[in-house]
Amino acid sequence: MPMMAAVAVFAVGSAICGGAHNGAVLIAGRIVQGLGTGGIDLFAEMILCDIVPLRKRGPYLAIKHVTFAIGTTLGPLLGGVFAEHGWRWCFLINIPVCAISLAVIWLWLNVGGGIDTAEVSVKEELKKVDYVGSGMLTGSVLMLLVALSTGGAPRPWSHSSVVVPMIFGVLGLVGFGFWERCSYCKYPIMPPHIFSNRTTNIAFALTTMHGFITYGFQFYLPPFFQAVKGSSPTQSGVEVMPTTLVVVVLAAVGGPLLSFWGRYKPMHIVGFSLTTLGLGLCTLLEASTSISVWLTLQLVTAAGLGIVISTMLPAVQVKLPESTTGASAGSWAFLRGTGSLFGVAIPGAVFNVRFACLLQTISSESARAKLANGQAYQRATASFIATQATSPIIKVEIVNAFTKSLKCVWIVFAILAGLGFCLTWFEKEYKMRQELNTAYGLKPKKVAGSAKASPSGMDTGVVTPENIDEELGTKPIGLMAADNRRLFEMDDNIKLGDIRGRAGEV
């Protein structure tokens, strides 16, 4: 099944990276890993959306995000240990984890349907892939990332190797938008109709911002602890843990709270307000900052990020019909992933530009040469500063350069979080569906003498496009089959009794 294929691809990519002997092989392995990661992330969301009603998805999404956050928590800590003793295990450790995952999926994941069955044909489904749109979107994002990663340092922004990818990236995104709307694109990967209402669009924007801030914040915390505070890689991994631990706890709380309360807008307002506050105060971080201060700032920021992490996808889908589950979940996962990529690239460009301006404040010519041309981030370690600081003054100069450069990064995050906070006020709240309108569902309990279960596995009385003619019939109330389906399209959360009462609307 697709999920097993994605896990297997990720395992193969990890093996390639673990056995790499040069940069080219390592990059190739990372590309394979990325393909597997994208599949795992998307299929996990789609499976949850297929088997759990919208209002009840909160706890399940929380479990998914908690497990993800646990991995994120252990990552910096284990990465720091491996970096000091054997970096290959940063990748090889994934292989036994993937083996266990494959066994679990094979034994227990069963959501109906299947490959090459009456329901699904691989050949037919492959014909529906929007290869042109996928290529345009992937290529455009890649070009923008290349431009942002090299602009300012090591190359000036006016250099052709920066300007050309930037132009083609922007033009590619514009072309992608036109392609998705044209008549030649029969199966768009981002159907225009999923962007048809304000709340969904705002939720998509918030998702992108959330991915940008979450990944970027955790990416730039280690340089602060290592270059500014003088921590070792392992110690900095421990110091970053409060962020990921709080995200775990609040993600576990946010999902069930959404299911119980059914309101996503107040959670978004609270979450982005806390994130804005925490990131704004991060601009005060410096070498002399006490543990109580930087710990508090981490906790506030992480609380804001964690409380909304399980509410984004339900907010995207609240006004969309169940028939768009795949497209909306795929678009949501792509935008979140794109946000995380730009959350590293854009602040990285800002960091490099600011550090390049501060190089002149470092009196050591040797240190300046090694930190120039965009090399500052990779050398943001206590050991490097110790080897370059031939005097206390030089050490202070280098640390100040890192501090001021990171301050610009915190400002970027704070501005984006503030923009997200403003957007939350324009969301509109809708009642979340509590029944499932798909052909799948959680496995029903077998009860002696019980009525036949609905196609979703739950006796909810919900009418779907597949059973509307059978359940309602055409002759009793004078509706033709086509009219039945048209009535369903008017409201995808409609029940049999409601349809009988609204027959005159068609």
ABEGO torsion letter per residue (X at the ends): XAAAAAAAAAAAAAAAAAABABAAAAAAAAAAAAAAAAAAAAAAAAAAAAABBAAAAAAAAAAAAAAAAAAAAAAAAAAAAAAAABAAAAAAAAAAAAAAAAAAAAAABBAEEEBGBAABBAAAAAAABBAAAAAAAAAAAAAAAAAAAABGOABBAABAAAAAAAAAAAAAAAAAAAAAABAABABBABBAAAAABAAAAAAAAAAAAAAAAAAAAAAAAAAAAAAAAGBBAAAAAAAAAAAAAAAAAAAAAAAAAAAAAGBAAAAAAAAAAAAAAAAAAAAABBAABBAAAAAAAAAAAAAAAAAAAAAAAAAAAAABBAAAAAAAAAAAAAAAAAAAAAAAAAAAAAAAAAAAAAAAABABAAAAAAABGGAAAAABBAAAAAAABABAAAAAAAAAAAAAAAAAAAAAAAAAAAAAAAAAAABBBBBBBABBABABEBBBBBBBGBBBBBAAGBBAGBBBAAAAAAAAEAAAAGBBAAAAAAAAAABAABBAAAAAAAAAAX
